[in-house]
Amino acid sequence: MRTEEAQKLQDVSDRYSPFPRQRQFHESRAKYRLFGGAAGPGKTKALLWEAIYQARLVPGSDSLLLRRTFPELESSLLAYFRRDIPRSMYRKYNESKHIVTWKNGSTTRFGHCRNENDVYQYQGAEFLFIGLDELTHFTYKQWQFLTSRNRCPVKGSIACMAGATNPGNIGHAWVKALWIDRKLAPGHESDGSYNASDYDFIPARLEDNWIYAKDAEYRRTLEALPEHLRRAFLEGDWNVFAGQYFDVFDVGRHTARPEEVRLEPWWPRWISIDWGFNHPSAVYWHCAVPGVQSSVELSVRSSAQPGIPPGAQSDSNTGHPERSEGPQSQSARRSYGASGFHHSPVTSHQSRIVTYREFVQNALSPRMLAQAIAERSGRERITEVFLSPDAFAHRTSEASIAEQLGEILTINGLPRPAAADDDRIGGWQLMYQLLESDAWLITDNCGKLIDSLPLLVRDATRVEDIHKADGDDAADAARYGLVSGVRLAGVTAQPARFGGSTAPRAGQPPPQNSGVSTPRFVTGMPLGEQIARQVSATDPTSQAIHYQRLEAEARKQFKPKKLPRRGW
């Protein structure tokens, strides 16, 4: 270690004594470092102190610490800063901008990038150090852009970046590729710009933090998690999420705050239920939203509220700041115009489905569950209720679960449950297509669903299906609602990339009426070989979707033509 680097550690030794793994992280000379894996080794604290080290090492430099959303930033990095960093260590702290100025003139900014385009608020900035807490919450596009901001004009300085994270979530695949598998991120294999020596992974587990290592209660909490989460958070296993199904899902793109979405009372609404008792029952409310000519609005709230720093928004339920938005993100956020959903020629009638309410709870009898649904539905006009098919079976002499639910629902003016379509493979593929097409929006109050989607992985033996695991109840309930309710919305998913400025994913067929000729098939050549030649996608999910479409097109083309009737 260089003398000045050793000094930066020594200067704050009375405030921060790193564990051995944290010290290994600080001493790494790699341009891009990744720290963590399991839960509890002090990842966030190490990231905060690394930013402080860098600021003290290079006077007049700027550094940046990020979380994906403002509430996450508030409860982690900012909480650590306010708790652990004494006022005597810095010159001033701007509470509204979340910028600390150190005594040598360096600054550290605390920020967040909820939506993918929010990274552009840092366009033109130069940061000696950029740290991303829970790196797998970010997209590869966000990471790529931020690397272009990682530079410092101070002579002799060495710019670097670092991430701290657990396995899982939307960025799992690209983070695992760069640091664990030592290769380019999926979909960028032909880039040729990857240099493995720039990337250093410092693994750490619960045992590396002597405080939590002795906390038996915390360990029991981790051990009680569903298997895939236990392996990820307790063991730091990066292979547990290999084969992530919904790799297209992005929080900033596919979610919105409930108050940002105006749902008119006359638009079709329906409910989907995955019944459970020991396992949770999961219930979702959906609404079919017409296209851009409708009066749907996503209000972009720009005025600060009392007690909230300028640029931060208040959650109507909690009163906590939600996020701040720079000029760039305000104009590009979620690609929505000021007057409604963004125009995207990806669904029939330009319509889309909004999943706007969630109720997940176990140990409720069917009648109790039905009453809870009725109370949450209020006076909304619900068109249909779709229920998991197994709830219609008579397990005892008593009425079936569906009949018990229906008894209470009808008393409260709601429809009797109908059996949901349980085509798992077709349902998952439809959900994937709707996400890819921007035809499905989920409001933030559906937290269980939003958390579960990035964690779903393909089944090892049936790659078109999703591996069944604890915690997938929310996704199953949503699948029932989308597959069974798609006819109410008049939605047909088609890839969003066609008709836009972005090139389509290889292997995806064109949408209807796109002006692109449909696939052609010839006789005398095996149909399977013809289809294989037209599929260039490498992702198993995209392959399966494309194969199904081409097979349907072939059946239609080769369907025997009816002979014309002869006139007499």
C-alpha positions as CSV (number, residue, x, y, z in Angstrom):
1,M,0.0,0.0,0.0
2,R,1.3,3.5,-0.9
3,T,2.3,5.7,2.0
4,E,-0.6,8.2,1.5
5,E,-3.1,5.4,1.3
6,A,-1.9,4.0,4.5
7,Q,-2.2,7.4,6.0
8,K,-5.8,7.8,5.0
9,L,-6.6,4.6,6.9
10,Q,-4.6,5.8,9.9
11,D,-6.3,9.2,10.0
12,V,-9.7,7.8,10.8
13,S,-8.7,4.7,12.8
14,D,-10.2,6.2,15.9
15,R,-13.6,6.4,14.2
16,Y,-13.6,3.3,12.1
17,S,-11.7,0.0,12.7
18,P,-12.4,-2.2,9.6
19,F,-12.8,-5.9,9.9
20,P,-10.2,-8.0,7.9
21,R,-12.5,-8.3,4.9
22,Q,-13.4,-4.7,5.0
23,R,-9.7,-3.8,5.1
24,Q,-9.1,-6.1,2.1
25,F,-11.7,-4.2,0.2
26,H,-10.1,-0.8,1.1
27,E,-6.7,-2.0,0.1
28,S,-7.7,-3.4,-3.3
29,R,-6.1,-1.5,-6.2
30,A,-8.7,-2.7,-8.8
31,K,-10.5,-0.1,-10.8
32,Y,-13.9,-1.8,-10.1
33,R,-14.4,-3.5,-6.7
34,L,-17.3,-5.6,-5.5
35,F,-17.7,-6.3,-1.8
36,G,-20.0,-8.7,0.0
37,G,-22.2,-11.5,-1.1
38,A,-23.8,-12.6,2.1
39,A,-25.8,-10.4,4.5
40,G,-24.1,-8.8,7.5
41,P,-20.4,-8.3,6.8
42,G,-20.6,-4.5,6.9
43,K,-20.9,-3.7,3.2
44,T,-22.6,-0.3,3.5
45,K,-20.3,0.9,6.2
46,A,-17.3,-0.1,4.2
47,L,-18.6,1.8,1.1
48,L,-19.3,5.0,3.1
49,W,-15.8,4.9,4.6
50,E,-14.2,4.3,1.3
51,A,-15.8,7.5,0.0
52,I,-14.4,9.3,3.0
53,Y,-10.9,7.8,2.4
54,Q,-10.9,8.9,-1.2
55,A,-12.1,12.4,-0.3
56,R,-9.4,12.8,2.3
57,L,-6.7,11.4,0.0
58,V,-7.4,13.8,-2.9
59,P,-8.2,17.4,-1.8
60,G,-10.7,19.2,-4.0
61,S,-12.2,15.9,-5.4
62,D,-15.8,14.9,-5.7
63,S,-17.3,11.5,-4.9
64,L,-20.7,10.0,-5.2
65,L,-22.6,7.4,-3.2
66,L,-25.8,5.9,-4.6
67,R,-28.8,3.7,-3.8
68,R,-31.6,2.9,-6.2
69,T,-34.4,4.8,-4.3
70,F,-34.5,7.6,-1.8
71,P,-36.0,5.6,1.0
72,E,-33.2,3.0,0.6
73,L,-30.7,5.9,0.7
74,E,-32.3,7.4,3.7
75,S,-32.3,4.1,5.7
76,S,-28.7,3.0,4.8
77,L,-26.0,5.4,3.6
78,L,-27.5,8.6,5.1
79,A,-28.4,6.8,8.3
80,Y,-24.8,5.6,8.7
81,F,-23.4,9.1,7.9
82,R,-25.6,10.8,10.4
83,R,-24.9,8.2,13.1
84,D,-21.2,7.5,12.6
85,I,-19.6,10.7,11.2
86,P,-19.0,13.4,13.8
87,R,-19.6,17.0,12.9
88,S,-15.9,17.8,13.6
89,M,-14.8,15.7,10.6
90,Y,-16.4,17.9,7.9
91,R,-16.9,21.6,7.1
92,K,-20.6,21.5,6.3
93,Y,-23.5,19.3,5.1
94,N,-26.2,20.5,2.8
95,E,-29.4,18.7,4.0
96,S,-31.5,19.5,0.9
97,K,-28.9,18.5,-1.7
98,H,-27.4,15.7,0.5
99,I,-23.8,16.9,-0.1
100,V,-21.1,16.9,2.5
101,T,-18.1,19.2,2.1
102,W,-14.9,18.0,3.8
103,K,-12.3,20.2,5.4
104,N,-9.9,19.8,2.5
105,G,-12.5,21.1,0.0
106,S,-13.6,17.6,-1.3
107,T,-17.3,16.7,-1.5
108,T,-19.3,13.6,-1.2
109,R,-22.8,13.5,-2.7
110,F,-25.5,11.1,-1.6
111,G,-27.9,10.3,-4.5
112,H,-30.3,7.8,-6.0
113,C,-31.3,6.7,-9.5
114,R,-34.8,5.1,-9.2
115,N,-35.5,5.3,-12.9
116,E,-33.0,4.1,-15.5
117,N,-32.7,7.6,-17.0
118,D,-32.0,9.3,-13.6
119,V,-28.3,8.6,-14.1
120,Y,-28.3,11.5,-16.7
121,Q,-28.6,14.0,-13.8
122,Y,-24.9,13.4,-13.3
123,Q,-24.0,14.1,-17.0
124,G,-21.1,16.4,-17.1
125,A,-20.0,15.6,-13.5
126,E,-16.6,14.1,-12.6
127,F,-16.2,11.8,-9.6
128,L,-13.0,10.5,-8.2
129,F,-15.0,7.7,-6.6
130,I,-18.5,6.3,-7.2
131,G,-19.9,3.8,-4.8
132,L,-23.2,1.9,-5.4
133,D,-24.8,0.2,-2.5
134,E,-26.8,-2.9,-3.4
135,L,-25.3,-2.9,-6.8
136,T,-27.7,-5.6,-8.1
137,H,-30.6,-3.2,-7.8
138,F,-29.1,-1.2,-10.7
139,T,-29.2,-2.0,-14.4
140,Y,-26.2,-2.6,-16.6
141,K,-27.1,0.6,-18.6
142,Q,-26.9,2.7,-15.4
143,W,-23.5,1.1,-14.5
144,Q,-22.2,1.8,-17.9
145,F,-23.2,5.4,-17.9
146,L,-21.7,6.0,-14.4
147,T,-18.4,4.6,-15.5
148,S,-18.1,7.5,-17.9
149,R,-18.5,9.9,-15.0
150,N,-15.7,8.2,-13.0
151,R,-12.8,10.6,-13.7
152,C,-10.9,13.3,-11.7
153,P,-9.1,16.4,-13.0
154,V,-6.8,16.5,-9.9
155,K,-3.3,15.6,-11.0
156,G,-2.0,12.2,-9.7
157,S,-5.5,11.0,-8.7
158,I,-6.7,7.5,-9.6
159,A,-10.5,7.2,-10.3
160,C,-12.2,4.1,-9.2
161,M,-15.7,2.6,-8.5
162,A,-17.1,0.1,-6.0
163,G,-20.3,-1.8,-5.4
164,A,-21.6,-3.6,-2.3
165,T,-24.4,-6.1,-2.7
166,N,-26.1,-9.5,-2.0
167,P,-26.9,-11.9,-4.9
168,G,-30.3,-11.5,-6.5
169,N,-32.5,-8.7,-7.9
170,I,-32.6,-7.2,-11.4
171,G,-28.9,-6.7,-11.8
172,H,-27.9,-10.2,-10.6
173,A,-26.9,-11.5,-14.1
174,W,-24.6,-8.7,-15.2
175,V,-23.0,-8.3,-11.8
176,K,-22.3,-12.1,-11.6
177,A,-20.9,-12.0,-15.1
178,L,-18.4,-9.2,-14.5
179,W,-17.1,-10.1,-11.0
180,I,-17.9,-13.8,-10.4
181,D,-17.7,-15.4,-13.9
182,R,-15.1,-12.9,-15.1
183,K,-16.7,-12.2,-18.5
184,L,-18.8,-9.6,-20.3
185,A,-22.3,-9.0,-19.2
186,P,-25.1,-11.0,-21.0
187,G,-25.9,-9.5,-24.4
188,H,-22.6,-7.7,-24.7
189,E,-20.4,-10.6,-25.5
190,S,-19.2,-9.1,-28.7
191,D,-18.2,-5.8,-27.0
192,G,-14.5,-6.9,-26.6
193,S,-13.9,-4.1,-24.0
194,Y,-13.8,-6.3,-20.9
195,N,-10.6,-6.5,-18.9
196,A,-10.9,-9.0,-16.0
197,S,-7.9,-7.5,-14.2
198,D,-10.0,-4.3,-13.6
199,Y,-12.5,-6.3,-11.5
200,D,-11.9,-7.5,-8.0
201,F,-14.5,-9.4,-5.9
202,I,-13.9,-9.4,-2.2
203,P,-16.3,-12.0,-0.8
204,A,-17.6,-11.7,2.8
205,R,-20.0,-13.6,5.0
206,L,-21.7,-13.1,8.3
207,E,-18.7,-14.6,10.1
208,D,-16.5,-11.8,8.8
209,N,-18.4,-9.3,11.1
210,W,-17.6,-10.3,14.6
211,I,-20.6,-8.4,15.9
212,Y,-23.2,-10.3,13.9
213,A,-21.2,-13.6,14.0
214,K,-22.2,-13.8,17.7
215,D,-25.8,-12.8,17.1
216,A,-27.6,-16.1,17.2
217,E,-31.0,-14.4,16.7
218,Y,-29.9,-12.7,13.5
219,R,-28.5,-16.0,12.2
220,R,-31.8,-17.8,13.0
221,T,-33.6,-15.1,11.0
222,L,-31.5,-15.7,8.0
223,E,-31.7,-19.5,8.3
224,A,-35.5,-19.2,8.4
225,L,-35.7,-17.5,4.9
226,P,-36.9,-19.5,1.9
227,E,-34.1,-21.7,0.6
228,H,-33.0,-19.5,-2.3
229,L,-32.9,-16.4,-0.1
230,R,-31.1,-18.3,2.7
231,R,-28.4,-19.5,0.2
232,A,-28.0,-16.0,-1.1
233,F,-28.0,-14.0,2.2
234,L,-26.4,-16.5,4.6
235,E,-24.0,-18.2,2.3
236,G,-23.5,-15.6,-0.4
237,D,-24.2,-18.1,-3.1
238,W,-24.2,-16.4,-6.5
239,N,-25.4,-19.5,-8.4
240,V,-28.8,-19.6,-6.6
241,F,-30.2,-17.0,-9.1
242,A,-28.6,-18.4,-12.2
243,G,-31.3,-18.5,-14.9
244,Q,-33.2,-15.5,-13.7
245,Y,-36.5,-15.5,-15.6
246,F,-37.7,-11.9,-15.6
247,D,-34.3,-10.4,-16.6
248,V,-36.2,-7.6,-18.4
249,F,-37.9,-6.4,-15.2
250,D,-36.8,-3.0,-14.0
251,V,-38.2,-1.1,-11.1
252,G,-37.9,2.4,-12.7
253,R,-39.5,1.3,-15.9
254,H,-42.2,-1.0,-14.7
255,T,-43.4,0.5,-11.5
256,A,-45.0,3.8,-10.4
257,R,-46.3,5.4,-7.2
258,P,-50.1,4.8,-6.8
259,E,-50.8,8.5,-6.7
260,E,-49.1,9.0,-10.0
261,V,-51.6,6.8,-11.8
262,R,-55.2,8.0,-12.3
263,L,-57.6,5.0,-12.9
264,E,-61.0,6.1,-14.1
265,P,-63.9,4.2,-12.3
266,W,-65.4,3.0,-15.6
267,W,-62.3,1.2,-16.8
268,P,-62.5,-2.6,-16.5
269,R,-61.2,-3.9,-13.1
270,W,-60.7,-7.5,-11.9
271,I,-59.1,-9.4,-9.1
272,S,-56.8,-12.4,-9.1
273,I,-56.3,-14.7,-6.1
274,D,-53.8,-17.5,-5.3
275,W,-55.3,-19.3,-2.4
276,G,-53.2,-20.5,0.6
277,F,-53.5,-21.1,4.3
278,N,-50.1,-22.2,5.6
279,H,-48.6,-20.5,2.5
280,P,-49.9,-16.9,2.1
281,S,-52.9,-16.1,0.1
282,A,-52.0,-13.5,-2.5
283,V,-54.6,-11.1,-4.0
284,Y,-54.1,-8.5,-6.7
285,W,-56.4,-5.8,-8.2
286,H,-55.9,-5.0,-11.9
287,C,-57.2,-2.3,-14.2
288,A,-57.3,-2.1,-18.0
289,V,-56.1,1.3,-19.1
290,P,-56.8,2.6,-22.6
291,G,-54.2,4.2,-24.8
292,V,-52.8,7.7,-25.0
293,Q,-56.0,9.3,-26.2
294,S,-57.6,8.5,-22.8
295,S,-57.6,10.7,-19.8
296,V,-55.1,8.7,-17.8
297,E,-52.5,10.8,-16.1
298,L,-49.3,10.3,-14.3
299,S,-48.8,13.5,-12.3
300,V,-45.3,14.6,-12.2
301,R,-45.2,16.4,-8.8
302,S,-42.5,19.0,-8.8
303,S,-43.3,21.3,-5.9
304,A,-41.7,20.6,-2.5
305,Q,-44.0,19.7,0.4
306,P,-43.6,21.1,3.9
307,G,-40.8,19.5,5.8
308,I,-39.4,17.8,2.7
309,P,-36.2,18.9,1.2
310,P,-36.6,20.5,-2.2
311,G,-36.6,17.9,-5.0
312,A,-37.8,15.1,-2.7
313,Q,-41.3,13.8,-2.8
314,S,-43.5,12.6,0.1
315,D,-45.1,9.2,0.3
316,S,-48.8,9.8,0.9
317,N,-49.0,6.8,3.2
318,T,-45.8,7.3,5.3
319,G,-44.9,10.9,4.9
320,H,-41.3,10.0,4.2
321,P,-39.3,11.5,1.3
322,E,-39.4,9.2,-1.7
323,R,-36.9,10.6,-4.2
324,S,-35.5,13.7,-5.8
325,E,-35.3,14.3,-9.5
326,G,-33.0,16.5,-11.5
327,P,-34.1,18.3,-14.7
328,Q,-33.0,15.4,-16.9
329,S,-35.0,12.8,-15.0
330,Q,-38.0,15.0,-14.8
331,S,-38.1,15.3,-18.5
332,A,-37.3,11.6,-19.2
333,R,-38.7,9.8,-16.2
334,R,-40.3,6.6,-17.1
335,S,-40.7,8.0,-20.7
336,Y,-44.1,9.4,-19.7
337,G,-45.3,12.7,-21.0
338,A,-46.8,15.2,-18.6
339,S,-50.3,14.3,-19.7
340,G,-50.3,10.5,-19.7
341,F,-48.6,7.2,-20.4
342,H,-45.8,7.3,-22.9
343,H,-46.8,6.4,-26.5
344,S,-45.6,2.9,-27.3
345,P,-47.0,1.0,-30.3
346,V,-46.7,-2.3,-28.5
347,T,-50.2,-3.3,-27.5
348,S,-53.5,-3.5,-29.4
349,H,-55.4,-0.3,-28.9
350,Q,-52.3,1.0,-27.1
351,S,-53.8,-0.3,-23.9
352,R,-52.0,-1.7,-20.9
353,I,-52.7,-3.4,-17.6
354,V,-52.1,-1.7,-14.2
355,T,-51.8,-3.9,-11.1
356,Y,-52.6,-1.4,-8.5
357,R,-53.3,-3.1,-5.1
358,E,-51.9,-6.1,-3.2
359,F,-53.0,-8.1,-0.2
360,V,-50.8,-11.0,1.0
361,Q,-51.4,-12.9,4.2
362,N,-51.5,-16.4,5.5
363,A,-53.7,-18.2,8.1
364,L,-56.9,-16.7,6.8
365,S,-60.0,-18.9,6.3
366,P,-61.7,-18.5,2.9
367,R,-64.5,-16.4,4.4
368,M,-62.0,-14.2,6.2
369,L,-60.1,-13.7,3.0
370,A,-63.2,-12.8,1.1
371,Q,-64.2,-10.2,3.7
372,A,-60.7,-8.7,3.5
373,I,-61.0,-8.5,-0.3
374,A,-64.4,-6.8,-0.1
375,E,-63.2,-4.3,2.4
376,R,-60.3,-3.3,0.2
377,S,-62.4,-3.2,-2.9
378,G,-64.7,-0.6,-1.4
379,R,-67.2,0.6,-4.0
380,E,-65.1,-0.2,-7.0
381,R,-66.9,-2.0,-9.9
382,I,-65.1,-5.3,-10.2
383,T,-65.8,-7.2,-13.4
384,E,-64.5,-10.6,-12.5
385,V,-62.6,-12.5,-9.8
386,F,-60.1,-15.2,-10.9
387,L,-59.1,-17.8,-8.4
388,S,-56.5,-20.6,-8.5
389,P,-58.1,-23.7,-9.9
390,D,-57.2,-26.0,-7.0
391,A,-59.5,-23.9,-4.8
392,F,-62.5,-25.4,-6.6
393,A,-61.8,-28.9,-5.4
394,H,-64.0,-30.4,-2.6
395,R,-61.4,-31.5,0.0
396,T,-64.0,-32.3,2.7
397,S,-67.8,-32.5,2.9
398,E,-67.8,-28.8,3.5
399,A,-68.2,-26.4,0.6
400,S,-65.1,-25.8,-1.5
401,I,-62.8,-22.9,-0.9
402,A,-64.2,-21.2,-4.0
403,E,-67.8,-21.7,-2.8
404,Q,-66.9,-20.2,0.6
405,L,-65.1,-17.2,-1.0
406,G,-68.0,-16.7,-3.3
407,E,-70.6,-16.7,-0.5
408,I,-69.0,-13.7,1.1
409,L,-68.0,-11.9,-2.1
410,T,-71.5,-12.0,-3.5
411,I,-72.9,-10.6,-0.2
412,N,-70.6,-7.7,-0.7
413,G,-71.6,-7.1,-4.3
414,L,-68.6,-8.8,-5.9
415,P,-68.6,-11.5,-8.5
416,R,-68.3,-15.2,-7.7
417,P,-64.8,-16.5,-8.4
418,A,-64.1,-18.1,-11.8
419,A,-61.3,-20.6,-12.2
420,A,-58.2,-18.9,-13.5
421,D,-56.2,-20.1,-16.5
422,D,-53.4,-22.2,-15.0
423,D,-51.1,-22.5,-18.1
424,R,-47.9,-21.9,-16.3
425,I,-45.5,-21.8,-19.3
426,G,-47.8,-19.7,-21.4
427,G,-48.6,-17.4,-18.4
428,W,-44.9,-16.7,-17.6
429,Q,-44.2,-16.0,-21.2
430,L,-47.1,-13.6,-21.4
431,M,-45.9,-11.8,-18.3
432,Y,-42.4,-11.6,-19.8
433,Q,-43.9,-10.2,-23.1
434,L,-46.0,-7.6,-21.2
435,L,-43.0,-6.4,-19.3
436,E,-40.9,-6.2,-22.4
437,S,-43.7,-4.3,-24.2
438,D,-44.3,-1.8,-21.4
439,A,-47.8,-3.2,-21.4
440,W,-47.9,-4.0,-17.6
441,L,-47.4,-1.4,-14.9
442,I,-47.2,-2.2,-11.1
443,T,-47.8,0.3,-8.4
444,D,-45.3,0.6,-5.6
445,N,-47.8,-0.6,-3.0
446,C,-47.5,-4.1,-4.5
447,G,-44.2,-4.6,-2.7
448,K,-44.3,-8.5,-2.4
449,L,-44.8,-8.8,-6.2
450,I,-42.1,-6.3,-7.0
451,D,-39.7,-8.0,-4.7
452,S,-40.5,-11.5,-6.0
453,L,-40.2,-11.0,-9.8
454,P,-36.4,-10.5,-9.9
455,L,-35.9,-13.7,-7.7
456,L,-37.8,-16.1,-10.0
457,V,-35.5,-18.5,-11.9
458,R,-36.1,-21.1,-14.6
459,D,-36.7,-24.7,-13.7
460,A,-33.7,-26.9,-14.3
461,T,-35.6,-29.5,-16.3
462,R,-38.2,-27.3,-17.9
463,V,-36.5,-24.1,-18.9
464,E,-39.7,-22.5,-20.2
465,D,-41.2,-22.9,-16.7
466,I,-40.3,-21.2,-13.4
467,H,-38.8,-23.2,-10.5
468,K,-41.4,-23.5,-7.8
469,A,-40.2,-22.1,-4.5
470,D,-41.4,-20.5,-1.3
471,G,-42.3,-16.9,-1.9
472,D,-43.7,-17.3,-5.4
473,D,-47.3,-16.9,-4.3
474,A,-47.4,-13.3,-5.4
475,A,-46.1,-14.1,-8.9
476,D,-48.7,-16.9,-9.3
477,A,-51.5,-14.6,-8.3
478,A,-50.4,-12.0,-10.7
479,R,-50.1,-14.6,-13.5
480,Y,-53.7,-15.6,-12.9
481,G,-54.8,-12.0,-13.2
482,L,-52.8,-11.3,-16.4
483,V,-53.6,-14.5,-18.3
484,S,-57.2,-14.6,-17.4
485,G,-57.8,-10.9,-17.6
486,V,-55.9,-10.0,-20.7
487,R,-59.1,-10.3,-22.8
488,L,-60.7,-7.7,-20.5
489,A,-57.9,-5.3,-21.3
490,G,-57.7,-6.0,-25.0
491,V,-54.0,-6.3,-24.7
492,T,-51.7,-8.3,-27.0
493,A,-48.1,-8.1,-26.1
494,Q,-45.6,-7.3,-28.8
495,P,-41.9,-6.3,-28.4
496,A,-41.6,-2.6,-27.6
497,R,-38.4,-2.3,-29.6
498,F,-40.2,-2.4,-33.0
499,G,-41.4,0.9,-34.2
500,G,-39.1,2.7,-31.7
501,S,-35.6,4.1,-31.9
502,T,-34.0,1.0,-30.4
503,A,-33.1,-2.0,-32.4
504,P,-35.1,-5.1,-31.7
505,R,-33.7,-8.1,-29.8
506,A,-32.3,-10.7,-32.1
507,G,-34.8,-13.4,-32.8
508,Q,-37.9,-11.5,-32.0
509,P,-40.7,-11.4,-34.7
510,P,-42.2,-8.2,-35.8
511,P,-45.5,-6.9,-34.4
512,Q,-48.7,-7.0,-36.3
513,N,-49.1,-4.4,-39.0
514,S,-45.5,-3.3,-38.6
515,G,-44.8,-3.3,-42.3
516,V,-42.3,-6.2,-41.9
517,S,-43.1,-9.3,-43.9
518,T,-44.2,-12.4,-41.9
519,P,-42.0,-15.5,-41.7
520,R,-42.1,-17.7,-44.8
521,F,-42.0,-21.5,-44.8
522,V,-41.3,-23.8,-47.7
523,T,-42.1,-27.4,-48.4
524,G,-39.5,-30.1,-48.7
525,M,-37.4,-28.9,-45.7
526,P,-38.0,-30.0,-42.1
527,L,-40.1,-27.4,-40.4
528,G,-38.0,-27.6,-37.2
529,E,-34.9,-26.7,-39.2
530,Q,-36.7,-23.8,-40.8
531,I,-37.8,-22.4,-37.4
532,A,-34.3,-22.9,-35.9
533,R,-32.8,-20.8,-38.7
534,Q,-35.1,-18.0,-37.9
535,V,-34.5,-17.9,-34.2
536,S,-31.3,-16.1,-33.2
537,A,-32.1,-15.3,-29.6
538,T,-29.8,-16.9,-27.0
539,D,-32.0,-16.3,-24.0
540,P,-34.1,-19.5,-23.3
541,T,-37.3,-17.4,-22.5
542,S,-37.0,-15.5,-25.8
543,Q,-36.3,-18.7,-27.7
544,A,-39.4,-20.4,-26.3
545,I,-41.6,-17.4,-27.1
546,H,-40.2,-17.1,-30.6
547,Y,-40.5,-20.9,-31.3
548,Q,-44.2,-20.8,-30.3
549,R,-44.9,-17.8,-32.6
550,L,-43.2,-19.4,-35.6
551,E,-44.9,-22.7,-35.1
552,A,-48.3,-21.0,-35.0
553,E,-47.4,-19.1,-38.1
554,A,-46.4,-22.3,-39.8
555,R,-49.6,-24.1,-38.8
556,K,-51.6,-21.2,-40.2
557,Q,-49.6,-21.2,-43.5
558,F,-49.9,-24.9,-44.1
559,K,-53.5,-25.2,-43.0
560,P,-55.4,-26.9,-45.8
561,K,-57.4,-24.4,-47.9
562,K,-61.1,-25.1,-48.2
563,L,-62.2,-25.9,-51.8
564,P,-64.5,-23.3,-53.3
565,R,-68.1,-24.4,-53.6
566,R,-69.1,-25.1,-57.1
567,G,-72.1,-23.3,-58.4
568,W,-74.9,-25.3,-60.0
